[in-house]
């Protein structure tokens, strides 16, 4: 899954007319804003899932965060 995908889909959203009028008045790029907001939300959700998985691993390993960081750094240094 790449964030820079060449495949796009269309999403429609209903907003109050006054919001659309203000966006148009200030020439706001609605498409860009929606893309950035959706991307941010997706990243937030994915990070939460990763944190949950890390917590599970941490509990199984019974290690402190500092120990895990140290092991990761050591492993990177070996590469």
C-alpha positions in Angstrom: 0.0 0.0 0.0 1.6 3.2 -1.2 0.6 6.7 -0.3 1.7 7.8 -3.8 -0.7 5.5 -5.7 -1.6 6.2 -9.3 -5.1 4.7 -8.7 -7.7 7.2 -7.4 -11.3 6.9 -6.5 -13.9 9.6 -6.2 -15.5 10.4 -2.9 -18.5 12.7 -2.6 -19.4 14.7 0.5 -22.3 16.9 1.3 -21.5 20.2 3.0 -23.8 23.1 3.9 -24.0 25.6 1.0 -22.5 28.4 3.1 -19.3 26.4 3.6 -19.0 25.8 -0.1 -19.5 29.5 -0.8 -16.8 30.5 1.6 -14.4 27.9 0.2 -15.1 29.2 -3.3 -14.7 32.8 -2.2 -11.2 32.2 -1.0 -10.3 29.8 -3.8 -9.6 27.0 -1.4 -8.5 23.7 -3.0 -11.1 21.4 -1.5 -9.6 18.3 -3.1 -6.2 18.9 -1.6 -7.5 19.7 1.9 -9.7 16.5 1.9 -6.8 14.4 0.7 -4.5 15.7 3.4 -7.1 15.3 6.2 -7.9 11.7 5.1 -4.2 10.9 4.8 -3.6 12.3 8.3 -6.5 10.3 9.7 -5.3 7.1 8.1 -1.8 7.6 9.5 -3.2 8.2 12.9 -5.2 5.0 12.8 -2.3 3.0 11.6 0.0 4.4 14.3 -2.6 3.5 16.9 -2.6 -0.1 15.6 1.2 -0.2 15.6 1.2 1.1 19.2 -1.2 -1.7 20.3 0.9 -4.3 18.6 4.1 -2.9 20.3 2.3 -3.0 23.6 1.5 -6.7 23.1 5.1 -7.4 22.1 6.4 -5.4 25.0 4.3 -7.3 27.5 5.4 -10.6 26.1 9.0 -9.7 26.2 8.7 -8.1 29.6 11.2 -5.3 28.6 11.3 -1.6 29.2 11.0 0.8 26.3 14.7 1.8 26.7 15.7 -1.8 26.4 13.7 -2.3 23.2 15.1 1.0 21.7 18.6 -0.2 22.6 18.1 -3.5 20.9 16.7 -1.9 17.8 19.6 0.5 17.6 22.1 -2.4 18.0 20.4 -4.3 15.3 20.5 -1.3 12.9 24.2 -0.8 13.6 24.9 -4.4 12.5 23.4 -3.7 9.0 
